[in-house]
Amino acid sequence: MSKSKNHVILLCLVGLILAGIGAGLIREQHLSKGPDDLVSILPTSEDVSLNRIHQVATRDGVKEWMLDATSARYDKAENKAVLKDLSATFFLKDGRKIHLTSRHGVLLTDTKDMEVSKDVVVRSGPYELETERLFYDHKHRSISTDVPIIVRANGVRVTGKSMLFSLDTERAVLTGAVEAVFENWRL
């Protein structure tokens, strides 16, 4: 091979290497911008399915909630992720946590609102709540349901047809045929 052919081949290889490095840097910059920017680079013409997702929501630098799911199907046209087998942790101002699990959920990626359903269980300290559907309103930091619930804690079982709970005030309001049963209670 002549010296000029070797130079051409060497220049082509160097060019390919530089192009590969440039493409890698551009891709890395897109991925390092965060989950919202990552969603923006996903294809627009079809749904995207992901396995094992993890999402953290913050406001003014404070972590408000964390979400994990075994799988998600993202629909960019509707700005929503349909989740399977999810768990979420909500962080209260005093550092305590509220843990939620369900078999199905929908996260609206533009508002960060969520609806979870199917075997919904919420736990915090001695309290455990069971229902079939809950809504999380991110703007108001509230959890609500319009279907029957059961709350258990320290030998007390409370039922109702709907509930509203504020994560900021930590106050729950149950409505609709509210009933309390005290187990092992003595006068």
Backbone as CSV, one residue per row, in Angstrom:
resi,resn,N_x,N_y,N_z,CA_x,CA_y,CA_z,C_x,C_y,C_z
1,MET,0.830,-1.162,0.000,0.000,0.000,0.000,0.882,1.235,0.000
2,SER,0.459,2.223,-0.727,1.255,3.448,-0.806,1.023,4.293,0.423
3,LYS,1.944,5.222,0.649,1.880,6.103,1.801,0.634,6.996,1.772
4,SER,0.207,7.450,0.617,-0.971,8.318,0.515,-2.255,7.553,0.832
5,LYS,-2.330,6.263,0.443,-3.514,5.457,0.785,-3.577,5.238,2.288
6,ASN,-2.417,5.031,2.924,-2.388,4.851,4.379,-2.885,6.112,5.083
7,HIS,-2.506,7.288,4.569,-2.958,8.541,5.154,-4.465,8.710,5.004
8,VAL,-5.010,8.333,3.860,-6.454,8.438,3.636,-7.204,7.519,4.597
9,ILE,-6.728,6.288,4.740,-7.371,5.323,5.645,-7.269,5.815,7.080
10,LEU,-6.105,6.331,7.471,-5.919,6.848,8.822,-6.835,8.039,9.091
11,LEU,-6.950,8.953,8.124,-7.842,10.101,8.272,-9.307,9.666,8.398
12,CYS,-9.701,8.669,7.611,-11.086,8.156,7.693,-11.354,7.546,9.072
13,LEU,-10.384,6.758,9.594,-10.558,6.153,10.912,-10.648,7.223,12.004
14,VAL,-9.775,8.223,11.934,-9.811,9.311,12.901,-11.154,10.042,12.820
15,GLY,-11.639,10.283,11.604,-12.929,10.941,11.414,-14.061,10.137,12.016
16,LEU,-14.062,8.815,11.811,-15.109,7.962,12.387,-15.048,7.958,13.914
17,ILE,-13.847,7.912,14.456,-13.700,7.925,15.915,-14.215,9.237,16.487
18,LEU,-13.842,10.359,15.871,-14.317,11.661,16.339,-15.838,11.785,16.215
19,ALA,-16.399,11.280,15.130,-17.855,11.319,14.962,-18.543,10.489,16.045
20,GLY,-17.979,9.316,16.368,-18.536,8.471,17.421,-18.466,9.133,18.775
21,ILE,-17.348,9.776,19.089,-17.209,10.486,20.361,-18.194,11.648,20.436
22,GLY,-18.331,12.393,19.337,-19.276,13.513,19.303,-20.700,13.053,19.526
23,ALA,-21.095,11.967,18.857,-22.457,11.443,19.034,-22.672,10.979,20.471
24,GLY,-21.649,10.354,21.066,-21.748,9.908,22.461,-21.900,11.081,23.413
25,LEU,-21.157,12.160,23.197,-21.264,13.342,24.049,-22.636,13.991,23.928
26,ILE,-23.153,14.087,22.721,-24.490,14.667,22.520,-25.531,13.820,23.237
27,ARG,-25.442,12.506,23.102,-26.392,11.600,23.753,-26.273,11.717,25.269
28,GLU,-25.046,11.766,25.802,-24.831,11.901,27.233,-25.424,13.204,27.752
29,GLN,-25.283,14.279,27.015,-25.828,15.561,27.448,-27.347,15.493,27.516
30,HIS,-27.993,14.842,26.553,-29.453,14.688,26.587,-29.876,13.868,27.796
31,LEU,-29.153,12.777,28.094,-29.541,11.900,29.194,-29.258,12.521,30.551
32,SER,-28.281,13.404,30.650,-27.943,13.970,31.949,-28.820,15.143,32.337
33,LYS,-29.694,15.596,31.468,-30.529,16.751,31.774,-31.634,16.427,32.764
34,GLY,-32.005,15.183,32.919,-33.045,14.823,33.879,-34.185,14.090,33.214
35,PRO,-35.130,13.542,34.029,-36.207,12.721,33.506,-37.122,13.446,32.531
36,ASP,-37.420,14.725,32.785,-38.310,15.436,31.875,-37.670,15.603,30.513
37,ASP,-36.373,15.926,30.486,-35.680,16.056,29.209,-35.493,14.701,28.545
38,LEU,-35.320,13.659,29.350,-35.209,12.327,28.783,-36.493,11.956,28.063
39,VAL,-37.641,12.269,28.671,-38.930,11.996,28.036,-39.042,12.759,26.716
40,SER,-38.484,13.967,26.651,-38.616,14.781,25.446,-37.849,14.219,24.256
41,ILE,-36.870,13.340,24.483,-36.137,12.787,23.344,-36.697,11.440,22.892
42,LEU,-37.743,10.944,23.581,-38.355,9.685,23.172,-39.133,9.884,21.876
43,PRO,-39.307,8.811,21.092,-40.042,8.937,19.838,-41.452,9.465,20.051
44,THR,-41.937,10.280,19.107,-43.262,10.886,19.259,-44.358,10.083,18.579
45,SER,-44.023,9.197,17.688,-45.049,8.549,16.876,-45.632,7.302,17.507
46,GLU,-45.036,6.800,18.584,-45.558,5.564,19.156,-45.315,5.521,20.651
47,ASP,-45.992,4.590,21.328,-45.779,4.396,22.752,-44.401,3.796,22.978
48,VAL,-43.856,4.046,24.155,-42.576,3.493,24.541,-42.798,2.689,25.804
49,SER,-42.263,1.482,25.867,-42.377,0.648,27.056,-41.024,0.567,27.742
50,LEU,-41.054,0.670,29.072,-39.837,0.641,29.862,-40.002,-0.372,30.977
51,ASN,-38.915,-1.014,31.371,-38.917,-1.916,32.518,-38.217,-1.241,33.675
52,ARG,-38.728,-1.478,34.878,-38.133,-0.975,36.114,-37.821,0.506,36.039
53,ILE,-38.822,1.306,36.333,-38.608,2.753,36.298,-38.501,3.303,37.720
54,HIS,-37.853,4.448,37.825,-37.676,5.158,39.095,-37.819,6.641,38.787
55,GLN,-38.705,7.313,39.504,-38.957,8.744,39.278,-38.974,9.438,40.639
56,VAL,-38.354,10.610,40.719,-38.368,11.414,41.941,-38.933,12.779,41.592
57,ALA,-39.879,13.255,42.402,-40.454,14.582,42.193,-39.958,15.514,43.295
58,THR,-39.442,16.663,42.874,-38.974,17.660,43.835,-39.663,18.985,43.549
59,ARG,-39.730,19.816,44.590,-40.268,21.164,44.457,-39.374,22.072,45.293
60,ASP,-38.823,23.077,44.668,-37.902,24.004,45.338,-36.765,23.255,46.027
61,GLY,-36.260,22.215,45.370,-35.133,21.456,45.896,-35.483,20.460,46.986
62,VAL,-36.762,20.316,47.317,-37.196,19.401,48.374,-37.871,18.194,47.725
63,LYS,-37.418,17.010,48.110,-37.996,15.779,47.572,-39.404,15.599,48.121
64,GLU,-40.399,15.491,47.208,-41.790,15.331,47.644,-42.255,13.885,47.568
65,TRP,-41.869,13.190,46.506,-42.221,11.784,46.408,-41.250,11.063,45.498
66,MET,-41.252,9.732,45.655,-40.399,8.855,44.861,-41.273,7.695,44.394
67,LEU,-41.118,7.302,43.148,-41.969,6.275,42.555,-41.111,5.214,41.887
68,ASP,-41.453,3.947,42.101,-40.819,2.825,41.420,-41.921,1.951,40.844
69,ALA,-41.674,1.371,39.672,-42.635,0.459,39.046,-41.872,-0.607,38.275
70,THR,-42.483,-1.789,38.176,-41.815,-2.863,37.438,-41.822,-2.597,35.944
71,SER,-42.827,-1.851,35.463,-42.848,-1.490,34.050,-43.718,-0.263,33.839
72,ALA,-43.489,0.393,32.700,-44.276,1.577,32.351,-44.422,1.631,30.841
73,ARG,-45.579,2.084,30.395,-45.811,2.341,28.974,-46.096,3.826,28.866
74,TYR,-45.213,4.528,28.169,-45.323,5.981,28.075,-46.041,6.371,26.792
75,ASP,-47.053,7.227,26.921,-47.811,7.761,25.800,-47.530,9.254,25.737
76,LYS,-46.648,9.658,24.839,-46.237,11.060,24.765,-47.394,11.961,24.342
77,ALA,-48.274,11.489,23.472,-49.394,12.306,23.002,-50.307,12.713,24.160
78,GLU,-50.465,11.836,25.158,-51.333,12.133,26.303,-50.552,12.517,27.557
79,ASN,-49.232,12.615,27.441,-48.378,12.965,28.589,-48.666,12.090,29.796
80,LYS,-48.685,10.774,29.590,-48.949,9.893,30.723,-48.119,8.622,30.607
81,ALA,-47.837,8.078,31.779,-47.154,6.792,31.871,-48.092,5.836,32.599
82,VAL,-48.379,4.705,31.976,-49.215,3.675,32.583,-48.266,2.708,33.290
83,LEU,-48.441,2.565,34.599,-47.497,1.844,35.449,-48.068,0.515,35.919
84,LYS,-47.167,-0.431,36.148,-47.562,-1.741,36.653,-46.765,-2.035,37.924
85,ASP,-47.444,-2.588,38.918,-46.816,-2.976,40.190,-45.926,-1.859,40.714
86,LEU,-46.573,-0.828,41.239,-45.814,0.344,41.660,-45.778,0.500,43.162
87,SER,-44.765,1.226,43.595,-44.672,1.650,44.991,-44.219,3.103,44.973
88,ALA,-44.803,3.879,45.868,-44.464,5.299,45.966,-44.232,5.638,47.426
89,THR,-43.321,6.554,47.647,-43.053,7.064,48.983,-43.259,8.566,48.955
90,PHE,-44.118,9.068,49.845,-44.374,10.503,49.971,-43.638,10.987,51.215
91,PHE,-42.946,12.109,51.087,-42.143,12.631,52.185,-42.883,13.784,52.866
92,LEU,-43.035,13.662,54.185,-43.687,14.706,54.967,-42.642,15.707,55.457
93,LYS,-43.103,16.867,55.885,-42.191,17.944,56.291,-41.310,17.561,57.473
94,ASP,-41.825,16.730,58.378,-41.049,16.358,59.561,-40.134,15.157,59.329
95,GLY,-40.030,14.707,58.069,-39.142,13.601,57.738,-39.810,12.239,57.695
96,ARG,-41.028,12.151,58.217,-41.730,10.866,58.152,-42.127,10.566,56.717
97,LYS,-42.449,9.299,56.468,-42.775,8.857,55.113,-44.114,8.134,55.087
98,ILE,-44.784,8.248,53.955,-46.007,7.494,53.692,-45.718,6.596,52.499
99,HIS,-45.944,5.292,52.658,-45.648,4.314,51.609,-46.944,3.821,50.969
100,LEU,-46.962,3.776,49.656,-48.135,3.357,48.896,-47.726,2.252,47.931
101,THR,-48.556,1.228,47.801,-48.348,0.195,46.786,-49.667,-0.055,46.062
102,SER,-49.570,-0.430,44.795,-50.749,-0.826,44.017,-50.285,-1.619,42.801
103,ARG,-51.220,-2.295,42.183,-50.878,-3.094,40.999,-50.928,-2.294,39.713
104,HIS,-51.617,-1.145,39.716,-51.778,-0.362,38.492,-51.740,1.124,38.832
105,GLY,-51.223,1.910,37.910,-51.207,3.344,38.137,-51.028,4.119,36.847
106,VAL,-51.386,5.398,36.890,-51.187,6.309,35.762,-50.548,7.578,36.328
107,LEU,-49.402,7.947,35.774,-48.712,9.172,36.150,-48.844,10.156,34.999
108,LEU,-49.438,11.324,35.270,-49.516,12.376,34.257,-48.193,13.142,34.320
109,THR,-47.380,13.014,33.272,-46.019,13.527,33.327,-45.942,15.044,33.302
110,ASP,-46.968,15.727,32.811,-46.917,17.190,32.790,-47.319,17.808,34.132
111,THR,-48.240,17.186,34.876,-48.695,17.731,36.163,-48.126,16.972,37.364
112,LYS,-47.622,15.765,37.155,-47.142,14.858,38.201,-48.280,14.332,39.067
113,ASP,-49.515,14.462,38.601,-50.656,13.864,39.289,-50.643,12.367,39.025
114,MET,-51.220,11.589,39.944,-51.263,10.134,39.795,-52.635,9.603,40.148
115,GLU,-52.987,8.516,39.492,-54.142,7.720,39.898,-53.639,6.293,40.017
116,VAL,-53.871,5.685,41.180,-53.459,4.298,41.386,-54.697,3.461,41.676
117,SER,-54.631,2.188,41.286,-55.785,1.321,41.492,-55.330,-0.131,41.624
118,LYS,-56.258,-0.951,42.033,-56.079,-2.390,42.214,-55.182,-2.694,43.413
119,ASP,-55.799,-3.136,44.473,-55.093,-3.526,45.700,-54.210,-2.404,46.238
120,VAL,-54.795,-1.242,46.440,-54.051,-0.088,46.945,-53.901,-0.215,48.465
121,VAL,-52.664,-0.097,48.939,-52.370,-0.129,50.365,-51.451,1.051,50.671
122,VAL,-51.814,1.810,51.715,-51.013,2.949,52.156,-50.647,2.706,53.618
123,ARG,-49.335,2.852,53.935,-48.858,2.627,55.299,-48.034,3.817,55.777
124,SER,-48.261,4.175,57.035,-47.455,5.203,57.684,-47.521,4.956,59.180
125,GLY,-46.383,4.662,59.775,-46.364,4.342,61.203,-47.328,3.211,61.493
126,PRO,-48.215,3.379,62.498,-49.153,2.303,62.825,-50.381,2.264,61.912
127,TYR,-50.516,3.222,61.005,-51.707,3.333,60.169,-51.560,2.541,58.872
128,GLU,-52.660,1.870,58.513,-52.716,1.171,57.223,-54.077,1.442,56.596
129,LEU,-54.060,1.878,55.342,-55.285,2.184,54.613,-55.373,1.241,53.421
130,GLU,-56.569,0.706,53.176,-56.810,-0.145,52.008,-57.977,0.417,51.214
131,THR,-57.836,0.399,49.892,-58.899,0.828,48.994,-58.608,0.268,47.602
132,GLU,-59.474,0.560,46.666,-59.255,0.095,45.290,-58.779,1.199,44.357
133,ARG,-58.848,2.473,44.807,-58.396,3.556,43.926,-58.059,4.791,44.759
134,LEU,-56.945,5.449,44.410,-56.544,6.702,45.046,-56.074,7.678,43.982
135,PHE,-56.245,8.967,44.272,-55.745,10.025,43.394,-54.732,10.851,44.183
136,TYR,-53.631,11.203,43.537,-52.664,12.113,44.147,-52.653,13.393,43.323
137,ASP,-52.944,14.524,43.985,-52.928,15.841,43.358,-51.614,16.509,43.750
138,HIS,-50.674,16.589,42.801,-49.340,17.088,43.094,-49.345,18.562,43.480
139,LYS,-50.136,19.374,42.796,-50.173,20.809,43.073,-50.611,21.085,44.515
140,HIS,-51.630,20.356,44.977,-52.174,20.567,46.324,-51.618,19.593,47.358
141,ARG,-50.747,18.681,46.931,-50.163,17.656,47.806,-51.244,16.974,48.641
142,SER,-52.227,16.426,47.920,-53.312,15.735,48.616,-53.568,14.376,47.973
143,ILE,-54.079,13.474,48.799,-54.456,12.135,48.367,-55.939,11.997,48.650
144,SER,-56.695,11.491,47.664,-58.133,11.354,47.875,-58.640,10.091,47.184
145,THR,-59.830,9.700,47.593,-60.513,8.586,46.940,-62.014,8.811,47.032
146,ASP,-62.719,8.274,46.055,-64.176,8.354,46.053,-64.795,6.957,46.100
147,VAL,-63.997,5.997,46.545,-64.477,4.623,46.721,-64.221,4.216,48.173
148,PRO,-64.923,3.180,48.674,-64.789,2.788,50.077,-63.339,2.521,50.508
149,ILE,-63.068,2.882,51.770,-61.747,2.686,52.356,-61.867,2.032,53.717
150,ILE,-60.773,1.413,54.139,-60.633,0.869,55.489,-59.306,1.400,56.025
151,VAL,-59.357,1.991,57.228,-58.144,2.452,57.902,-58.030,1.669,59.195
152,ARG,-56.836,1.104,59.446,-56.594,0.346,60.679,-55.394,0.949,61.404
153,ALA,-55.500,0.998,62.747,-54.378,1.428,63.581,-54.687,1.149,65.037
154,ASN,-53.748,0.543,65.712,-53.833,0.360,67.167,-55.174,-0.210,67.639
155,GLY,-55.651,-1.245,66.981,-56.895,-1.882,67.396,-58.159,-1.150,67.009
156,VAL,-58.072,-0.148,66.150,-59.240,0.598,65.687,-59.342,0.415,64.174
157,ARG,-60.577,0.154,63.718,-60.830,0.035,62.280,-61.894,1.058,61.913
158,VAL,-61.562,1.951,60.957,-62.484,2.987,60.522,-62.762,2.775,59.036
159,THR,-64.052,2.834,58.668,-64.427,2.688,57.262,-65.189,3.928,56.815
160,GLY,-65.159,4.167,55.530,-65.889,5.286,54.951,-66.006,5.103,53.453
161,LYS,-66.819,5.945,52.826,-67.032,5.826,51.380,-66.114,6.726,50.564
162,SER,-65.472,7.700,51.213,-64.521,8.567,50.509,-63.590,9.206,51.529
163,MET,-62.479,9.788,51.035,-61.503,10.370,51.932,-60.690,11.438,51.210
164,LEU,-60.236,12.424,51.968,-59.296,13.434,51.483,-58.228,13.586,52.548
165,PHE,-56.957,13.470,52.146,-55.835,13.592,53.074,-54.848,14.604,52.529
166,SER,-54.486,15.591,53.351,-53.502,16.602,52.977,-52.133,16.187,53.499
167,LEU,-51.149,16.089,52.601,-49.800,15.755,53.026,-49.144,16.913,53.778
168,ASP,-49.591,18.131,53.537,-49.009,19.293,54.212,-49.528,19.449,55.643
169,THR,-50.839,19.306,55.841,-51.405,19.463,57.185,-51.498,18.131,57.925
170,GLU,-51.350,17.031,57.209,-51.475,15.669,57.747,-52.840,15.443,58.379
171,ARG,-53.859,16.003,57.738,-55.230,15.879,58.213,-56.046,15.079,57.208
172,ALA,-56.785,14.097,57.713,-57.636,13.262,56.872,-59.092,13.529,57.211
173,VAL,-59.928,13.569,56.184,-61.368,13.712,56.363,-62.030,12.540,55.646
174,LEU,-62.761,11.713,56.401,-63.519,10.603,55.842,-64.974,11.010,55.795
175,THR,-65.667,10.632,54.724,-67.080,10.970,54.586,-67.854,9.751,54.088
176,GLY,-69.160,9.796,54.281,-70.047,8.769,53.746,-70.090,7.508,54.574
177,ALA,-71.069,7.400,55.431,-71.299,6.203,56.254,-70.039,5.807,57.028
178,VAL,-69.420,6.772,57.679,-68.203,6.512,58.452,-68.557,5.677,59.676
179,GLU,-67.775,4.650,59.898,-68.004,3.746,61.025,-66.663,3.398,61.649
180,ALA,-66.601,3.388,62.978,-65.379,3.019,63.694,-65.666,1.807,64.572
181,VAL,-64.759,0.860,64.552,-64.863,-0.339,65.381,-63.607,-0.400,66.237
182,PHE,-63.806,-0.478,67.579,-62.684,-0.571,68.508,-62.538,-2.031,68.907
183,GLU,-61.416,-2.635,68.564,-61.180,-4.034,68.903,-60.401,-4.094,70.226
184,ASN,-60.765,-5.061,71.084,-60.104,-5.252,72.376,-60.130,-3.976,73.223
185,TRP,-61.233,-3.299,73.174,-61.370,-2.027,73.892,-62.154,-2.271,75.160
186,ARG,-61.668,-1.720,76.259,-62.341,-1.936,77.544,-62.638,-0.619,78.196
187,LEU,-63.794,-0.542,78.838,-64.177,0.643,79.609,-63.741,0.504,81.032
